[in-house]
Amino acid sequence: MKLILEQFEKSYSKYNQLLIAVSGGVDSMTLAYVAHKIFSQTKIYHAISPAVPDGATQRVKAYADKHAWHLVLINAGEFDDVTYVNNPVNRCFYCKTNLYKAISETENGVICSGANLDDLSDYRPGLDAAKLFQVEHPWIRLGVNKEKIRDLANYFGLSDIQDLPASPCLSSRVETGIRIIPETLSLISQCESAIKSMIDVDTVRCRVQKEKITIELDQITLEKLKDIERKNINSLALRLFGDDCSIASYKRGSAFLR
């Protein structure tokens, strides 16, 4: 761990200021913690948006208070971007373009993302947007993957985030081609929060698809789901979306049609 921190300091000490784009997940949160610990002038940027889960925003604010971060909350303006709202296959490109543009217009400095080595093996159009704004990816530069990030979080005693499950933006729950509107994202958030309060679940996704609403649960939870719990979940979907839902095993990126 000390070697990674030494390499981090050596690689980024040449910059006057680091601007860390933080989503609220373990990758960017740990990056913000490390960058601020090494370079106290670091600024942390977090976008307030209907697409960002409220829990993520509250987590970022809590860490900023606890660790004396210089936190800047911004509106990236992605919902004013018609292309983003239309939800194309590369929606993330437009999301990140708006985010990095908003940060770059606010402050002079080097923008850094929490992208890690594992992300290079996945389809990540947001990385293309990063190139337009010369965004740095410290974890990738230092050869750090998700597992090592969790180890770093543990090393620094960040027990509340080290095991955070993946929680992409709420727009990722909406099937490609269906317009992204704040009202839909609010219903998705309400649905997932309600299910978490109803049952003991590790992963839950409320997928809005062209033909149906699908509630995805991790396989262990799905296998032990009781009939009454299925009924309650369906009643919840009916109340929120006006339609029955199907319940299926969690599949990463299933709303993404390429």
GIWONOR-V816082 format. One record per pair of residues at least 12 apart in sequence whose C-alpha atoms are under 10 Angstrom apart, sorted by the first residue. I is the first residue (numbers start at 1). GAP is how many residues later the second one is. Records with the same first field share a line. If there is no record, write none. Layout:
I=GAP / GAP
This chain:
1=147 / 148 / 150 / 151 / 154 / 155
2=150 / 153
3=139
4=135 / 138 / 139 / 140 / 144 / 148
5=29 / 30 / 33 / 137 / 147
6=32
7=131 / 134 / 135
8=26 / 27 / 30 / 130 / 131 / 133 / 134
9=25 / 26 / 29 / 30
11=127 / 130 / 131
12=23 / 26 / 27 / 98 / 124 / 126
13=25 / 26
15=24 / 94 / 95
16=23 / 25 / 26 / 92 / 93 / 94
17=22 / 23 / 24 / 25 / 26 / 90 / 91 / 92 / 93 / 94
18=14 / 17 / 18 / 21 / 22 / 23 / 24 / 25 / 26 / 90 / 91 / 92 / 93 / 94 / 118
19=13 / 16 / 17 / 22 / 23 / 24 / 25 / 26 / 52 / 53 / 84 / 85 / 88 / 89 / 90 / 91 / 92 / 93 / 94 / 116 / 117
20=12 / 13 / 15 / 16 / 22 / 23 / 24 / 25 / 26 / 51 / 83 / 89 / 90 / 91 / 92 / 93 / 94 / 115 / 116 / 117
21=22 / 23 / 24 / 25 / 26 / 51 / 78 / 79 / 82 / 90 / 91 / 92 / 93 / 114
22=22 / 23 / 24 / 25 / 34 / 35 / 38 / 49 / 90 / 91 / 92
23=22 / 23 / 24 / 25 / 29 / 30 / 33 / 34 / 36 / 37 / 90 / 91 / 144 / 145 / 146
24=22 / 23 / 28 / 29 / 30 / 31 / 32 / 33 / 34 / 35 / 36 / 37 / 39 / 137 / 140 / 143 / 144
25=31 / 32 / 34 / 35 / 89 / 136 / 137 / 138 / 139 / 140 / 141 / 142 / 143
26=88 / 120 / 123 / 124 / 127 / 132 / 134 / 135 / 136 / 137 / 138 / 139 / 140 / 141
27=86 / 87 / 88 / 89 / 112 / 118 / 119 / 120 / 121 / 122 / 123 / 125 / 126 / 134 / 135 / 137 / 139
28=16 / 32 / 84 / 85 / 86 / 87 / 88 / 111 / 121
29=15 / 30 / 31 / 34 / 85 / 120 / 124 / 129 / 132 / 133
30=84 / 119 / 120 / 122 / 123 / 124 / 126 / 128 / 131 / 132
31=13 / 81 / 82 / 83 / 84 / 106 / 107 / 108 / 118 / 121 / 122
32=12 / 13 / 28 / 31 / 32 / 37 / 80 / 81 / 82
33=30 / 31 / 34 / 36 / 120 / 123 / 125
34=118 / 119 / 122
35=77 / 103
36=31 / 32 / 33 / 34
37=30 / 32
40=28 / 29 / 30
41=28 / 29
42=27 / 28 / 29 / 67 / 68
43=26 / 27 / 28 / 29 / 64 / 66 / 68
44=16 / 20 / 25 / 26 / 27 / 28 / 29 / 67 / 68
45=15 / 25 / 26 / 27 / 28 / 29 / 54 / 55 / 57 / 58 / 66 / 67
46=14 / 15 / 25 / 26 / 27 / 28 / 29 / 30 / 53 / 57
47=25 / 26 / 27 / 28 / 29 / 30 / 52 / 55 / 56
48=25 / 26 / 27 / 28 / 29
49=25 / 26 / 27 / 28 / 29 / 30 / 120 / 121 / 133
50=28 / 29 / 119 / 120 / 121 / 130 / 131 / 132 / 133 / 134 / 135 / 136 / 139
51=27 / 28 / 44 / 117 / 118 / 119 / 120 / 121 / 122 / 129 / 130 / 131 / 133 / 134 / 135 / 137 / 138
52=115 / 116 / 117 / 118 / 119 / 133 / 137
53=114 / 115 / 116 / 117 / 132 / 133 / 135 / 136
54=135
55=134 / 138
56=111 / 112 / 113
57=16
59=101 / 102
60=13
61=12
72=31 / 34
73=30
74=25 / 28 / 29 / 32
75=23 / 24 / 27 / 28
76=19 / 20 / 21 / 22 / 23 / 24 / 25 / 26 / 27
77=18 / 21 / 22 / 24 / 25
78=16 / 17 / 18 / 19 / 20 / 21 / 24
79=16 / 19 / 101 / 102 / 103
80=18
81=13 / 14 / 17
82=12 / 97 / 98
83=12 / 96
84=14 / 87 / 95 / 96
85=86 / 92 / 93 / 94 / 95 / 96 / 97
86=90 / 91 / 92 / 93 / 94 / 95
87=84 / 85 / 87 / 88 / 89 / 90 / 91 / 92 / 93 / 94 / 169
88=87 / 88 / 89 / 90 / 91 / 168 / 169 / 170
89=36 / 86 / 87 / 88 / 167 / 168 / 169
90=33 / 34 / 35 / 36 / 38 / 86 / 166 / 168
91=34 / 35 / 80 / 81 / 85 / 86 / 89 / 165
92=32 / 33 / 34 / 35 / 36 / 37 / 77 / 79 / 80
93=31 / 32 / 33 / 34 / 35 / 36 / 37
94=31 / 32 / 34 / 35
95=30 / 31 / 34
96=29 / 30 / 31 / 32 / 33 / 34
97=29 / 30 / 31 / 32 / 33 / 34 / 35 / 36
98=31
99=30 / 31
100=12 / 13 / 29 / 30 / 32 / 33 / 34 / 35
101=28 / 29 / 31 / 32
103=30
104=29
110=23 / 24 / 25 / 26
111=19 / 22 / 23 / 24 / 25 / 26
112=18 / 22 / 23 / 24 / 25 / 26 / 27
113=14 / 17 / 22 / 23 / 24 / 25 / 26 / 27
114=22 / 23 / 24 / 25 / 26 / 35
115=12 / 21 / 22 / 23 / 24 / 25 / 26 / 29 / 30 / 31
116=21 / 22 / 23 / 24 / 25 / 26 / 27 / 28 / 29 / 30 / 31 / 32 / 33
117=20 / 21 / 22 / 23 / 24 / 25 / 26 / 27 / 28 / 29 / 31
118=21 / 22 / 25 / 26 / 27 / 28 / 29
119=21 / 26 / 27
120=20 / 25
147=15 / 16
149=13
150=12 / 13 / 14
151=12
165=37 / 38
166=37 / 86
167=36 / 37 / 38
168=85
169=16
170=12 / 14 / 15 / 16 / 18 / 19 / 35 / 36 / 37
171=13 / 14 / 17 / 36 / 37 / 84
172=13 / 33 / 34 / 35 / 36 / 81 / 82 / 83 / 84
173=12 / 15 / 16 / 32 / 33 / 34 / 35 / 36 / 41 / 80 / 81 / 82 / 83
174=14 / 32 / 33 / 34 / 35 / 36 / 39 / 80 / 81 / 82
175=32 / 33 / 34 / 35 / 78 / 79 / 80 / 81 / 82
176=32 / 33 / 34 / 78 / 79 / 80 / 81 / 82
177=32 / 33 / 78 / 79 / 80
178=30 / 31 / 32
184=24 / 56 / 57
185=21 / 23
186=54
187=19 / 50 / 53 / 54
188=17 / 18 / 19 / 20 / 49 / 52 / 53
189=16 / 17
190=16 / 46 / 50
191=13 / 14 / 15 / 24 / 42 / 45 / 46 / 48 / 49 / 50
192=12 / 13 / 14 / 23 / 24 / 41
194=39 / 42
195=20 / 22 / 34 / 37 / 38 / 41
198=31 / 34 / 35
199=22 / 26 / 27 / 30 / 34
200=21 / 25
201=16 / 17 / 18 / 19 / 20 / 21 / 24
202=15 / 16 / 17 / 18 / 19
203=13 / 14 / 15 / 16 / 17 / 18 / 46 / 47
204=12 / 13 / 14 / 17 / 45 / 46
205=12 / 13 / 43 / 44 / 45 / 46 / 47 / 49
206=31 / 39 / 41 / 44 / 49
207=38 / 39 / 46 / 47 / 48
208=33 / 37 / 47
209=45 / 46 / 47
210=45
212=29 / 31 / 32 / 33 / 34
213=21 / 24 / 25 / 28 / 29 / 30 / 31 / 32 / 33 / 34
214=20 / 23 / 30 / 31 / 32 / 33 / 34 / 35 / 36 / 41
215=18 / 19 / 22 / 30 / 31 / 32 / 33 / 34 / 35
216=30 / 31 / 32 / 33 / 34 / 35 / 36 / 38
217=30 / 31 / 32 / 33 / 34
218=30 / 31 / 32 / 33
219=29 / 30 / 31 / 32
220=29
221=28 / 29
222=25 / 26 / 27 / 28
223=26
230=15 / 16 / 17
233=12 / 13 / 14
234=12 / 13
